[in-house]
Amino acid sequence: MPDIVFDNCVLSNFALSDSLFIIKRLYARAAYITEFVAAENMKGIGKGYGKLVSIREAINEEWLEQTALKTAEERKIFESLSISMGFGEASSIAVAKARGFVFACDDRAARREASLLGVRLTGTIGILIKAVKNSLIACKEADNILKAMVSYGFYSPVNSMKEVL
């Protein structure tokens, strides 16, 4: 299984819906966020989204790794992309492209840019599908998690996981 780098939105969906355990079970020790995404997470905590602390705890438990832009290639891609998108998405795409990681993102524009660079993609719904297919959760539980995500502001392209399974 390839490593995966998350943008803030996808991880926040799972943290806010008390389902970060899915990310841990599917991607432990193969999951990354950039320093820019970590900063976005801290802003969310500062705005009162206390459940986002679970992302910091995942880093402290070392199953989610915070990484910096390490190479000239990563910095070059980041600089190019950060003109038109947020630093979290731009840095995550740069890491995914340079290291051959999957990029977990729900933002349409960021997904389009990543796709143009040949980066493999997944998102919140894709991860929920994988969790059901791997028998980590039942379809009904996935629907309940999805409902909780929507209550926190996630725009879901589906109303039920049954639509995509």
Buried (B, 14 or more C-beta within 10 A) or exposed (E): EEBBBBBBBBBBBBBBBEBBBBBBEBBEEBBBBBBBBBBBBBEBBEEEBEBBBBBBEBBEEEBBBBBEBEEEEBBEBBEBBBEEBBBBBBBBBBBBBBBEBBBBBBBEEBBEBBEEBEBEBBBBBBBBBBBBEEEBBEBEBBBBBBBBBBEEEBEBEBEBBEEEE
